[in-house]
Amino acid sequence: MSVTDYTDLLPESVLELIDIIGPRATDIIVQRRGGTPIKIPVKARPAHWLHDAIGEQALIDLVKIYAGCEIYIPRCHAALKALRRQQIVDGKAAGISTVDLALMHGMSDRSVRDILASHRAEQAENQLDLFEDSDKRQVESGK
């Protein structure tokens, strides 16, 4: 999973980058430079940091559109938060301890427990919704 998996939470400028250079290259730029402007070179050269970061073709595609421009790379806070939450839920399901998850994500174990509790509450609510829908269908069908 990556930030670019949460397209509904991404700013328009990041969605545009995904269209130009693809999700993998966009994710790399957001992870490395989110919250800062970056200067796009006039020519795609191997010596530029973007060449090593996102690859030659992605840099060529970026230069075609933004050559010589400075573009702001949003932090994508909402998408990063959703990604972190999913990584914590998945990590716990894989047997990683709450303390280890906290250390991996640079947060307190209490915050990890809060995220997991919120996830469990959402899961329980979704289960109840399924039962309520089933009950409504039974009532409506006269059973």
N, C-alpha and C positions, 0 to 999 in steps of 0.2 A: 504494500500500500504506500501511497505517496500523497503529498498535498494536492496534486492534480487530479486525484480520484474524487475530490469534493468540489466539482465544478459549480454546484449551486451556491457555494460559499466563497468563490473566487471573484476578485474584481475583474471588470471587463478587460483591462490592460493585460492581465495574466491569461485570460481566455484567448486574447489575440496572439500572445506569444505561443500558446499551445498550438494554435492554428499554423503559425509560421515555422516553429522549430520542433514541435512535438512535445508530448508530455514529459518524457524523460529529461530532455535538455532544459525545459522550463523548470521542472522540479529542482534540478541542480542549481540553476541560477537563483531561484527563490530561497533555497536552503543556504546558499553561500552569501547572497547579497541582498536578501529581503530587507526592506526599509531604507535602502540607499539608491542613489542614482548610479548608473553605469554608462560609461562612454563606449559606444560601438565604433570600432575602427573603420576607417575608410576602405581598407582592403583586408580580406581574410588572410592573415599570416599565421604561420605555425608558432611564432614567438609570442603571440597574444595569449593572455591567460584563458580567454574563452575557448581558444582552440583546444587546449588540454582539458578544460572542464566539460565542454559539451560536444566536442568533436568537430571535424573539419566541415562536414556537410551542414550541420546546424549553424555553424558560424557563417558559412557562405550564405545560407538562407536569411540569417539575421542581417548581414551586411547589405543584401539586396534591398531590404526595406528601410533600414535605419542607419545606413552608412554615415559616419561622422556625427551622429546625433547622440545626445545624452538622454537616456530613458530611465524613469524611476521604476524600481522594482518594489512592489508592495510587500509588506511583511506577510500578508495572508494569514493574519492572526486567527480568524475564525476557522479556517481550513486546517491550520496547524493544531489548533486546540481539538478539533474533531479527530484528526489523525492520532494525536497523542492519546486521546480517550480510547480509541479503538485499539491502539497498540497495548494499552494497559489491560483492557478487557481480554484481548487475545493472549497476552502474557500470563494473566492469572489463570485462564483456561488451560494454558500449557503447563501450569504447575509452578510458575515463578512466584516467589514470595512477595508479599506486599512491600517489605523493606527493600528487596532487590529491585522491584519495579520503581520505587521512589528514587533510589540511587541512579538507576538507568535514565530516568526522566528529569533528574535535577529538581525534585520536589519532595515535600514531606510525606511520610507514610500516611499521615492523617488525610492529606489531599487525595492520595491514591485510594484510601478506604472510602472517602466521600464519592469519588468517581465510580467505584465499584458498587456502592450502595445505590447511587442514582441509576446505574445501569440495571441492577436487579429490580428496582422499583418500576422502571420502564418495561422490563420484561414481564413482570407480574401484571401490570396494567394492560399490556397487549394480550396476555392470556385471558384476562377478565373480559376484554372486548370481544374476543373470539367466542367465549361462552355466552355473552349477552346477545351477540348476533345469532347464535344458534338457538337460544331461547326465544328470540323474537320470531325467527322463521317457524319454529314449532307452534307458537301461539297463532301466528298468521295462517298456518296451514290447518289449524284445528286439532292438532295432536296433543 
